[in-house]
Amino acid sequence: MGTRPVNKSGIAPPMPGRGCRSPLHPLHARQKPYGDLTPMFSFGCGTENPKGLHMSFFRVGDQLESDIVLDEHCVGWENIAHGGIVSTILDETMGWAVIAFKRVFFVTRVIEVRYHRPTPIRVPLKAVARIHPKPALRGCRVRGILYDRHGTRLASAQAEMAYLSEKMQALLPESYRREMVRVFREIEQLPP
């Protein structure tokens, strides 16, 4: 299949003409999506949130990808996605990249989003994220890009994720900590 060219961010855009790669798409028939590991109420990836985005994630080499089609409830202006929704997609994808590649408890410390073109609704989109090689203080840096199905960059982001100390983790509900540890273990069992 060969390697895809990467852009200045080090992230490979989607291949033109491949369309939406949902968890049911044949390209992913053998790969369990990361975001489907557990039912959650999260707005971004939760399957239990009726108003949520229901994002799923797939590891493709050293980046994480998510395919999504936005519905009318994501409109900011006349068939264009709300900027906050676009930011959420990128934050969620970059966050799952940290879960997939670092397997640590973290929070988004800083996120900077750039909007390059209007993001349409009701069309296949692809969000991709990659851990940046330059570390952050007690955390990591992540880059993400949102593309349309033709590989046109719609929005990009960079974020600094802060790893939670043991003291901060102790403030999390015990059920959440147990669930995340279970997710980390389940991810370790998935093929690369």
N, C-alpha and C positions, 0 to 999 in steps of 0.2 A: 504494500500500500504506500510505502514511502513516507517521508516526513513532510509536514506542511510548513510553508514559510511562516516565520514569525514577524511581528511588527516591533516597533521600538520598545513596547512594554514587555516583549518576550512572550506574548500570547498569540497562539495561532488562531486566525479567524476560521469560521466554519467553511467547509467546502461548498462552493456554489452548487445549487441543484440538489443537495442532499435532503433538503426539507427539514421538517421537524423530527427530532430524534427523541420521541417519548419513550417511557419505559416499555411500551408495547411494540416499539419499532424493532424489526428483525436484527438490526445492528446491536441491540442490547438484549437479545433473547437469553444470553448466558450470563449477563451481569445484573446483579441486584442493585437497584438505585440506592445511594446512600440516604437520601431523604425519606425513603419508605421504610426505614428500619423500625420505626416505632410510631404509634398514633400519638399526636401531640396537638395542642391548640394554637401553636405558633402561627402568626399571620403569614409568614413566609413559607414554611415547609410543613406546617401541621395539616394532617388529613382530617382532623376533627373540627376545624374552624370553617363554618359554612361560607364565610366571606373572605377566607384566606386565598393565597396564591397557589397553594398545593404544589410547591416546587419539589422536584426530585433532582438528584445530582448523580453524575457519573464521572468516574476517574478516567481521563484520557491522557495517558503518559503522566507528565508532571503537572497537569492542570485539572481542574474540576469544571464540569460543564453542566448546564441545566437548560432544557428546552421549555419554553413557556409561550402560551397564547393568552393575552390579556383580554378580559371581558369588559363589558360596558361599565361595570362598577368601578373600573380603574381610570375612567376618563377624567382629565383635567380640563380639556377644552376640545370640543367638537372632533371626536375620533382620535384624539391624541392623549396618550397616557399622562397622568399627573406626575410631575417631577418627583414627588415624594414616593410614589410607587416605583419609579425607575431607581431611585436611590435605595429603596428597600430591596429590590431584586439584586442589586450589586452588593449591598451589605450582606445579604443572606448567602449569596454565592461565595463571597470572600470568607465569611464565617465558616461555612461548611468546608472550604479548602483548609482552614486551620484544623477543624475537627478531623478531616480525612488524612492530612499529612503530618500534623503535630500531635494530635490526640491529647489535648490539654484543655483545662477549663480557662476561659478567657472572656473578655468583653471588648467591644469596639471602643478604643480610646479616642481616635480621631478618624474621620472619613472626609475625603474631599472628592466631590463628584463634578465632572464636567459633562455638560450636555452638548453634543455635537450636532445632532439632528433631532427633529421631533420623533418620538417613539409612537408608532401607530398601534392601535388595538386590533384585535381579531386577525392577526397574522402571526406566523411562527417567528419567534425570537430565540436567540441563544445567548446565555450569559456564561462567561468563562472567567476563571480566577486562577491565579498562580501565586505561590509564596515568593516574595522577593528575597533574593539572596542576602541583602544587607539587613542584619538584625536590628530590632528596636530595643530600647531599654526595657528589660524584663518582659519581652514580648517578641512579636514579629511584624513584618510589613507584608502587605498583600496588595496585589493589583487585580482589577477586574474590568471587563469590557462587556458591553451589551451590543450585540449585532442583530441586524435583520437577516433574513434567510439568504440574501445575496452576499453577505459578508461585509456590508456597510456598517461602520462603527456609528452607533447611535449615542452612546454615553460611555464614559470611562470613569474609573475611580481608583484611588489608592487609599489604603487604610493602615492604621497602626493598631494592632491588637495587643492588649495588655493581658498577660497571663495572670491568673488569680493565685495569690499566695495561699498556703494552707489555712492561714487565719481567715482570709476572705472566703475560701471554700466552705469553711465551717459555718458561715452565715447563710449558705444556701440550704434549702429544705433537703433533708436526708433522702427523700424519695427522688429528688432531682439528681443528686450526686450519684445515687445508685444507678439510676437510669442512664446517665451519661457514661459511667464506667462500663455498663453493659454495652452501650453503643460503641465505645472505643474498642472493646473486645470483639464485637461483631464485625467491625470494620477491619480489624486485623486478620479476620478469617476470609475476607473477600479477596479475589484474585486482583493483582495489580493492573 
